[in-house]
Amino acid sequence: MRTSPALRTAALAVTVLLPLAACSDDGDDGGTEQGRPSAASTASPTATPEALSSQKLDWRPCPAPSEAQGSGTSPSPLPGGTSWQCSFMDVPLDYADPDGRTIELALIRATARNKDRRIGSLIFNFGGPGASGVATLPSFGTDYDALRTRYDLVSFDPRGIGRSEGVECSDDETLDARYEKDGTPDDADEEKAFVDDQKSYIADCEENSGDELPYVGTTNAARDMDLMRQVLGDDKLYYFGISYGTELGGVYAHLYPKNVGRAVLDAVVDPTEDSLQSSLGQAEGFQLALDNFTADCAGRDDCKLPGATSEEVQEWIAGLLAKLEKKPVPGLGERELTETQATTGIASALYSKETWPLLEQGLDEADGDNGGLLLALADSLNGRSEDGRYDNSNAANAAVNCADSKQRFTLEQTRKALPEFRKASPVFGDYLGWGLMACTGWPVAGAWDTPDVSAPGSAPILVIGNTGDPATPYAGAKAMAAELGKGVGIELTYKGEGHGAYNGGSTCVQRAVDGYLLAGKVPESGTVCG
């Protein structure tokens, strides 16, 4: 979901829509696959060598983002003239062998304005998994400027992402063809083509990044953050996690509860849900967002889409998608807008209410045989830049999810799950249901059914849920707060739309977060912001 800044901003901090589940074709219900290595994320680490924990970072002016990070230009200075600085930090590839091979993690920072009152470094993870923190943080730098009064703002590319030994799978031309293919097969021939395409993609991942795949899971990323805390010179971790970043933050708190300083989790992944439940939850979440979009459109006299009610507008959208399945329309250049690309574009625009006008316009134009805007929205979610190059966000997303999740699905199990997905969402059900097979044949077995985020003894962690969030449904915040433990998970509700709350325009949310991070004022659990 990383193309031009105008289209990418709404969906940057997300749990990527496809794929979510680690899978195999052996019919297993969650055990380790025979002959395949388990993800190294669960290996018990030994002490980190002094040479790593005491390393000095060489901060320099930031270069332009790499292709894996999404390309673009070097980040502009912040208001007031503060420039962004970049560096690399060495971490063990395998924490069970800390004296063995190391890899480099890419970091970025903007230093605190008030050096005399500086608290430390506030580390951001913007989700995915697969989002480049180095490329993303400058895009939102002004949104977090209040926090820079007392913190260095810091982010990083987690292992396997961007400039941090980014996972490589298929080339750009192959990815163009892959995203044009039917992601919701309707018969045996289409199912075979779907499965064959999955196998080919995973074979590319194994060929190009097979040595890294066992080590890119969330537990290792959490261990990297604790090493980062030490290298940055902080006694405690100060953290702001968004979307998947909330899961990473919860795993960190479980591993290092005594090292948590002040932490905020926004747009919360439900840690109690396995891959199937999480995918169903997303189907319901995107359906809710679509309900809200179509209700808004139907209630306006100037809506471009036909239909006097939300239901009628959605019936029209379903009809448009059915037409696109039979006959794609011209898109961008020589590329066409297919049904699957159109569904991806719709999902991309539902991440933020600010992009609803683009969705309305794109649907209207697609009905008139101009699929350019919907295809551009799909490109933003698929990580395609305007010059046809792809970042590595979706490759990294698959690698991290498959290293984490144990749950496995066969073709037959996927077929059986589809009716429940269709019930959850007539528009997105098939799209997300078939995503259960995203890791069929993945060469690394997953680490867990669900992550353990219990953190007894941790400092309070502020957990924010948005009632209209399509990608990480609201119920996840309550579940995360409960799993963190009594007195640790502090729940705050935002009654709004879009993915996340802090940047949603609520002064109430921003005051609560800023008051906690800057002054240590813990909101009352159960606080509600409109």
Steps between C-alpha positions, in 0.01 A plus 500: 500500500786733431489698180462876473474681836152630414362149467721327754446718805158355579618141506863514607453381856310181446477133536539416132177355365651202317623255618439431869539129556790261489390194309595158369337240283545215748170533685674574828305691761787698635799279574851532363534361150724200450827588333460874536690716746305687763535875514797589717295766680431262787861400563623590847757775459824519690653826619559758228872557447641822646626594154138527383335658804771767523532577128504867398267609222634713216217748433512663156264692269235264364519384139195462279294188581616187324279305262423252781391791720273642231734743315451877506714793611709569809284617794462876533600673824232545763352845576771691681774343292569170681632250248434128499800280577550137401726219619537123516508275808646149510283220646546123513332315217423223750472595867570139594844556344577860598869471409415382150394689190365852545271705279445876476177677598431840344404778746379859471464774758414866556647632823297652782444876501540547875831333584481600868168317550567210264354169623662270246426345161139430398512201264222464240383194310240578234370152440460269206689290583705637215486878538836677483525718807792687346288604202177550697598709803595812300158486329334542838772702671291813546213293645724396788674835541353555848674184614834626370507758778637231732588203278725417211255358246648169382384230262658208321456241230443174689703200385392381158353840410630786287872557550520247786590193293168537316336174395488458122245291314379557142621767258291799393374351175392180676324701771306702242372174352432354845281789616298489178403137557173389652534494879153351552482180290156367410571159344759223494708654222515838676584328829790317336630824349471670841689222682767480228556875525538475878757221463696698243508811719620307805764323294631845401510603868693187595744533210577867567480520882489146633785549749320789671146363516538308831614816681254776404225427755357742754688363802834573336376849407412556868848387602641744246303780666648422839849506353405830332390637837843422643691638203296823510595536867155461660435314824139444392326454164273784391281373219219593262364198309231519234303208351741202482729720710258438789565126477873566492462725804298238686760230429775736617312569824463127560871436446627808685228628737750672729647692207174668393501873564200669335333323209200575278326241281265651237281303252537182699545148366299249707762270657242233586400432139666240280543553126148387409337716766715797409411474132130472583533802725652697215217395269252635756710813554524588132130426457424744784715764332324435168162527675602838639633620164190398306266641767681831477484496121133404484415779745647772276325657204830535315609135528626373164395141569147372433283392790271667752617281791825348619376158390420622148842663461667176612292298257621730225863456612457121502358522148796707384743243641309220326530686169871550553547128562358431155661794324776718650508866399796719398711607799843664487713476188458151361379361832133416555281521807386150596247398763777410745685828443174693542429323831852582614448864403173517695670356807787746468265799500308376805802543727415867547187713471719756323526267200127433471468768227770321298311173539175657384672654200690181418187283506311747284782518246541122491133468411582727205785270389777706661668291768802723553415637843392168653813339357715775653334434836572129460861579413531694824399191696718268292813713541535599133655835414398705198806384307396135536737396778377320811627546853548188711207564737282210381794258480598595855138476611479141381837411653418642845145363511615155391785499751254592776182304432476125550148459364481310171225470238446258215304580186205306641516685833505829315196407292313404817579836661376711208128507593586654837717759330224584250258542789744738668535706181336448160765726344820401683413147617640300209794739472609439859386139519732392220775691676507216753708307247763769465786289640428158358836325486687770693847362586488608867248375757334760721584578862157535664123472470463836674770722653547520876477865607448456873726750673475482881722762661501729197434873522154605372450465124240722332285294261281695254211352301310675219135393466508547121837338429477267197838326522533444877144482633415678823464182709873442471578787739294351782658159443853645498440698818369189675787280380764751608358467849329696773661835557711464185251533212329841519217512246392816318218505242476733202160521332620572149573369151817375337802301603646631824404781736789734583504648150121485466441862592383449860642758739386278786712206380804716434480665841476161671796357309715812530421532870608142559814498288621849593390529864424144611130574559325164464138543376225318683444164334171508310533863391293575187586770244249611236 
